[in-house]
Amino acid sequence: MENADVLLGRDDEQRRLAALLGAARNGRGGSLLVLGEPGIGKTCLLTESARQASVDVIRLDGYESESAMPFAAVQRLATTLQRHHAALPERQRQAVQVASGMADGPAPDRFLVGLGVLGLLAAAGSDRPVVCVIDDAHLIDSESLDALAFVARRLAVEHVAVVFAGRDGEGFADRVGGVPQLVLSGLDLATAVRLLNRSATMPFAPSAAAAIARATGGNPLALIDLAGDALVHELPDLGLDGTPVPVGQHLEAHYVRRVRQTGPGVQPWMLLAAADSTGNVDLLTAAAANLGLSPDGGDRAEIAGLVELEPVVRFRHPLVRSAVYNAAPGAERRRVHDALARAAGRLGLVQTEAWHAARAVLGTDPDVADRLAHSADLAARRGGLASQATILTRAAELTPSGPVRDARQVGAAEAALAAGAIHVAHRLVDQTDHPMADAVTQGRAISVRTALGLFSGGPDGVRGATAGNLRAADAFHGHDPEREQRALLSAFHTACTAERMILGTTPDALGHRIVAGAGVADGPASAILLGLGALALEPYEQAVVPARAALDAILALPDHDMMQMGSVIASLGTFLWDNEGRTAALARAAAAARDAGALQLVDSLLWIMALSELWGGTLRRAVTYDELVREVRRAMGYDAENVINAAVMAWTGSPLEVVAAIADGADATGFGGVSSSARASVAVRHLADGKYQEAYEQLTPLVTDAFLHTTPTYYPDYAEAAARSGHHDDAERVATLLARTADANGSPWCFGLAQRALALLGTEDAEPHYRASIEALGKTGAEMDLARSHLVYGEWLRRARRRREAGEQLRLALKHFRHSGADLFVARTTAELAPLTDSGDIDNSPRVFDLTTQEHTIAQLAAIGRTNSEIAANLFISPNTVDYHLRKVFQKLGVSSRRQLADRLTPTPTEEDPATS
């Protein structure tokens, strides 16, 4: 390339691009987001450098007309890498092929498609290093961009690099969050002037050259093209009077002149190509025939240096396309789009046909709107929610006013909401004509507005979400029973989010509406609603049977439906004190969501599972789930450092004033569930520190202002705090409640906690209660509760001067606290144990491994026998990355097998960890 030394730019840019090629060659993986004016010259030079370095290059350019076609770019990549499809696990292969239109099947989640694309690139890189270059990435369809950004974030030890190049605007850089950025600021002034004059037939005056260089921002292609434009040389006083140089106008005018100089046959062909932008040569040839154009128009445009025809039509610069398109009258543009639509229809390009047909009409057109709506349905079947929203929006614009238009408008808002395009969903639902909309459309609009209120995080949106969902259910009543029941399930979920802070309704009113909604249709949803209604309204003894039936109905659901039920599973399992059933059901839901690539659901389920483990499990698993939430957030491109689980923070030793501040913030924003779990966890910290009065004061508001199923879980801690701080009546009251609850539900977890609460009352028959508590809890997975029963029994034995027995119980407590990760109770335990044994016999140090968070997570999964492929699917990384981290773990821990790894990580036998199943 004649000006390659100038085009390459600054040394730091050269180093970044060279390092990326090195990462692909050396198996370190790498990605880069190049932000700047397209045509800057960097990606073409990177492509040339890659080929010289024996690195395969896959180009995936963005096209405007494909931007509303779901997974269009992924389809081109999947076709290129088709010989590697067999290397993918079945679920990932199906996701890629359904998204690409190669197979029929359930609509895949974009992140599962991304995991499949990662596998394809990794397989290709194992043969020969690969660089995937995505130019004009801001024009890539939304689903492909999400999938490819996922790939770029998860590259680690593959012989693969991914480069995005595009203009920053409309949130493009945010969509590719987590990928390192290289912002191209263009050439410096001296270099830009040198390139301008080198490219011109005669040099510019210094002031003019400097003015052009500044106005172009140092864009090399703009400088080269303007250098050859004689009219620019003729501008008087260019750069002398301080007037801005209208570079964009001059470049567009320059390209229009060049097109017109090519002859009459080329101009309409160039407009045809500018209107399409897919670069599909067959489509353009067929459309040209529709218009009666000369078949050599494309060849003549290529000879003139305006386009390249192989392998697809590419314009010299985006301004060439915009100049040609904008210079044509509106009627001529619509005629060209009509020709393209007819050609696409004959070629079977359904979505392309609908896209061009929509641009060939003025005003409304019901027929074209129907075709667009069909195209939107096709997009949804391939998992293209963002594309569905875009297409339905245009379909609504072409639909005459009335119920059909409103339904399409709301449908577009629903799709945008599901795709995470919150601002778009707001705009669309605000445009719905509610007085003209039918009842179902109004209910759908209310549901969207309610969900948007939750997304915004404003206090009224969170607190009012339950009432909003109930209004939606009322709108659906008598018209759409399935939607009515779904709205009621959502109302229960949002009530659990806000807890005591809900506005516009009450738990009793919610319960009565849920029971009424259970009767509108038969099926699993009816049984689930009846159980939730009983939970809210009935005495505990009468609510157990319908609640159990509800949980059984959820367990009988297909995985795709069950994985949506996380908060309901947790609520019913907690209400029934079925910690093991709750744990297993949540683990199954999380596995289903993970297998489907539904990362947002995985995120929500892991959060619920972390909280569930604090009441009825182990802190070790709660922390693992918390770490997995961070991993999932990173995979989705979010800042993992913003994952703040205040309850886990309290249990793991964060400053209590920080936890209290987070709880106050949760109250201020309406997240009452976050607040109550944080405050209850602070009370546990006080109990661990022996500050019983503080724990009592912390828990009293949560116990006296009861909320559904959550308040009873605080009874065991409240009983201990009250008994140890002299509030005997309160301790006796909740101990009796727990005992009656255990009689009704038959739960060994509940029975064990009730027996401990009764023992703490200090009556003469305390010891049988302690023993019964330990025996019952030993049959459950509630290891921290078991450890605490050993602790309080050991404390009681020591005060009864039974030193040997006390030591046995306290050592068991210490073992279980350490194994469960509940180090906050270790100091209290060792303080009790110290007078009973030599200090040297007590190992008070926590087990510490020099492992990163990801290494520790992978090590835990490997220790229970998971294969590399299973671990990769669990963590949304490639098997190569798993192998790399496992080798590092083995080296750090000095082990050589997974069995040795399990012994090293888990010093005492334990059950398989649901966190990793």
Number of C-alpha atoms within 10 A of each C-alpha: 7 7 12 11 10 15 22 19 22 16 8 10 16 14 11 14 22 14 13 24 28 21 22 26 23 14 20 17 28 26 29 22 23 27 23 18 24 21 20 24 18 21 21 13 16 21 20 14 15 23 14 10 13 13 23 20 18 17 18 20 20 23 22 16 19 22 23 27 28 32 32 25 28 25 19 15 20 23 15 12 16 12 12 17 21 11 15 19 14 11 15 26 23 23 31 29 23 22 32 22 18 14 14 14 14 15 19 24 23 31 27 27 33 28 26 30 27 26 25 25 26 27 25 20 22 15 10 15 28 28 29 21 23 25 23 21 29 27 20 29 25 27 30 27 28 22 25 28 26 30 28 30 23 27 24 23 22 30 29 34 31 27 27 28 28 23 18 16 10 9 10 17 20 13 18 26 22 22 24 15 18 17 15 20 15 23 23 15 17 13 17 27 24 16 24 27 19 14 18 18 12 12 16 18 14 13 14 21 25 19 21 27 28 21 17 22 19 27 24 25 20 23 26 18 16 22 24 17 18 13 11 19 18 9 11 9 12 22 19 11 8 9 10 12 19 11 20 14 12 15 21 20 17 21 24 21 14 18 23 13 12 16 13 11 17 24 21 22 25 22 23 25 29 24 24 26 19 21 20 16 16 13 24 25 21 20 25 23 14 15 16 9 16 14 16 13 20 25 13 17 23 18 11 15 12 20 22 18 15 10 9 14 20 22 21 16 17 15 21 23 24 16 22 24 20 16 13 14 9 12 12 15 21 20 16 26 25 22 25 30 27 20 24 24 17 13 14 10 14 17 25 26 25 26 25 24 25 26 18 21 16 10 8 16 16 15 14 23 26 17 19 28 21 19 24 30 18 20 25 21 20 28 24 29 30 29 29 31 31 19 28 29 25 20 30 25 19 22 23 16 13 13 19 14 24 26 22 25 29 29 25 29 34 28 24 25 23 16 20 14 16 18 12 17 26 18 12 22 22 15 13 21 17 15 10 14 19 17 20 21 25 23 27 24 26 21 22 26 24 22 22 20 20 21 14 12 14 16 21 17 22 28 28 24 31 31 21 28 30 27 21 29 31 19 21 23 19 12 13 16 18 18 18 28 25 16 26 28 25 23 25 26 20 26 30 25 23 26 25 22 21 25 20 12 16 15 20 13 15 22 23 15 18 29 22 16 26 24 16 15 14 11 11 18 22 22 23 27 28 25 28 29 27 23 23 23 19 14 10 18 13 13 22 22 15 19 26 20 17 25 24 15 18 22 20 12 14 11 18 13 14 22 26 18 22 24 21 23 25 25 24 24 23 20 25 27 25 21 25 18 18 24 23 15 23 28 22 18 27 31 22 21 25 22 20 25 26 18 23 16 20 26 23 15 25 27 20 19 27 27 25 23 24 23 19 26 24 23 27 23 22 27 22 20 25 24 21 24 23 23 21 21 20 18 24 24 21 18 14 16 9 9 14 13 18 26 26 23 19 25 25 18 13 13 11 19 11 13 24 17 14 20 23 18 15 20 19 15 18 27 28 25 21 23 26 23 22 28 25 23 28 28 27 26 22 20 23 21 15 16 16 24 19 16 28 25 14 20 26 17 12 21 17 9 9 13 17 18 18 19 17 21 19 20 24 23 24 30 30 25 31 26 24 21 17 13 15 17 13 17 25 18 13 23 26 16 14 25 19 16 22 22 15 16 20 14 19 22 24 27 24 31 31 29 27 32 30 30 27 26 20 14 10 8 11 18 19 14 21 25 17 19 28 22 16 18 24 17 13 19 19 22 24 27 29 28 29 23 29 27 28 21 27 28 21 19 20 21 11 10 11 13 18 14 14 25 22 16 24 30 20 19 28 28 16 23 26 22 24 21 23 21 23 20 24 23 14 16 27 21 11 18 25 15 12 16 14 9 12 8 8 13 9 15 9 11 10 7 12 10 15 11 14 16 18 19 21 23 24 22 23 22 21 18 14 18 15 19 16 19 25 19 20 21 19 25 22 26 20 22 19 24 18 14 21 19 13 14 22 16 11 12 15 12 16 12 11 19 13 15 20 20 13 15 17 13 12 11 9 11 7 12 14 18 24 23 16
